[in-house]
Amino acid sequence: MRNILITVMMLVVVVLLFNAIVSKDATGTKAQIQTQGDSANTKIGAMLSTAP
C-alpha cells in the first residue's frame, strides 16, 4: 500500500512540474519553441521572397 501511495504522489509531482515548466501560457517551453519557430518561418519566407 505504501509503494502505491509513493508512486501516485510521484506521478502527481511529475504532472505538476510538467504544467509549471512546459505548458505555462506565455513563458513555458512550448510557448518559447512556438515563438522561435514562427521567427524561423518568417526569416525563411523573407529569404525565399528575395531569392533571384
C-alpha positions in Angstrom: 0.0 0.0 0.0 2.8 2.4 0.9 4.5 1.8 -2.5 1.3 2.6 -4.4 1.0 5.8 -2.4 4.5 6.9 -3.1 4.1 6.1 -6.9 0.9 8.1 -7.1 2.4 11.0 -5.3 5.4 11.0 -7.6 3.1 11.0 -10.6 1.3 14.0 -9.2 4.6 15.8 -8.8 5.6 15.0 -12.4 2.3 16.3 -13.7 2.6 19.5 -11.7 6.2 20.1 -12.8 5.2 19.5 -16.5 2.4 22.0 -16.2 4.7 24.5 -14.5 7.6 24.2 -16.9 6.3 23.1 -20.3 2.7 24.1 -20.6 2.9 27.5 -18.9 0.9 30.0 -21.0 3.4 32.7 -22.1 6.7 31.7 -20.6 6.7 27.9 -20.8 8.9 25.8 -23.1 6.1 25.2 -25.5 5.5 28.9 -26.0 9.2 29.6 -26.4 9.5 26.9 -29.1 6.5 28.3 -30.9 7.9 31.8 -30.8 11.3 30.6 -32.2 9.6 28.5 -34.9 7.5 31.5 -36.0 10.6 33.6 -36.2 12.4 31.0 -38.2 9.5 30.7 -40.6 9.4 34.5 -41.1 13.2 34.6 -41.8 13.0 31.7 -44.3 10.0 33.3 -46.0 11.9 36.5 -46.3 14.9 34.7 -47.8 12.7 32.9 -50.3 10.9 36.1 -51.4 14.2 37.9 -52.1 15.8 34.9 -54.0 16.5 35.5 -57.7 
